Amino acid sequence: MSDFLLTQIINYGAPVLGMIVFIGALGAPFPGTLLIVAAGAFARQGLLAWHTTALIALAFVVLGDNLSYGMGHFAREAVLRRFQDSQNWIKAESSFTRWGGMAVFWTRFLITGIAVPVNLIAGTSGFGIRRFFLYDLAGEAIWIFGYGGLGYLFGMQWEVVSEFLGNISGLALGLVLVGTGVWLGVRQWRIVAARNANVPEA
Amino acid sequence: MSPKVQRILVLGLVTAGILLAVFFGMRAAFAFREVRRHGPPPLSPFEAKNNQPAETDVELIREWMTIPYIARMYRVPPEILFEALSLPRSKAIGEKSLKQLNDEYFPQAEGFVMTTVKAAILEFQAQTLSAPTPPAPPTVIPAP
């Protein structure tokens, strides 16, 4: 898949890259980070104009993210019909309103594997579109300019950088899962401890 | 959610997270060593001025690359590469990757296109390097 996409980018340039990151933002499993790093290298080689390519990619990926946010937003009523009385849903919604900005920001460039689910959850949970747009734009700008910049810096050796970044993303996802598990475990343990403390001794 | 399900969820999350972190952490460490070993190549004055690299290492050629792209990267006239493969120079062929060219035109010989392109570039580079440098034009001293 990545080989085919790389060939299309060197043949047709920035518009193809824009379309790929757009479709990727809607959930297609494209190797976005690899292509952005490669595009940076192609810019160094004079094949792509770095400013136009970066702006097109940024515009398309933000559009795709906002569209997937929109999908979540339009699914909100159906989700609310099913879960609006659930305490877990209410808690999750309030947690996302509080921490959602950071989730949107970090999943744009570091934990990219869960970016689309975060978009959908943001839309469904009623996270404000303006806040979503701003965090999304900031995160995607780091993805495009930061990762593309590394590709530019390393030129023909961009594959090494891309591999490193891909693995860092997997490592970050693993750490987030461990962190979430530990947090849930500690919370559960506290609830049980509090319940046991309230039980009168026989 | 019952406490039992919660315990399974917590255990599952932590286990999956540790497995992912160890797997990708080790791969990231190896990749980082590679990044440090390579380091970013310096931007040559030629490259900085013309935005054109002068790549010489043919081992960096990959199957997804096209003939015009390779010709541009290695500053080899594309005709030389098309001739080496005995293929006509056309836009359609120029848009095909090395792998596609191999599959379509040389299906019996695996890796033929890659090997031929590398050999043609090395030969061109050897010829270019061994070609005598033209003498510098004489300095014209303006008449007083």
Interface residues (C-beta under 8 A of the other chain):
Chain A: S2 D3 F4 L6 T7 I10 N11 R44 Q45 G46 L47 N88 L153 F154 G155 M156 Q157 V160 V161 E163 F164 N167 I168 S169 G170 L171 L173 G174 L175 V176 L177 V178 G179 T180 G181 V182 L184 G185 Q188 V192
Chain B: M1 P3 Q6 R7 L9 V10 L11 G12 L13 V14 A16 G17 I18 L19 L20 A21 V22 F23 F24 G25 R27 A28 A31 F32 E34 V35 H38 P40 P41 E47 N50 N51 Q52 P53 E55 D57 L60 R62 E63 W64 M65 T66 Y69 R72 M73 E95 K96 S97 K99 Q100
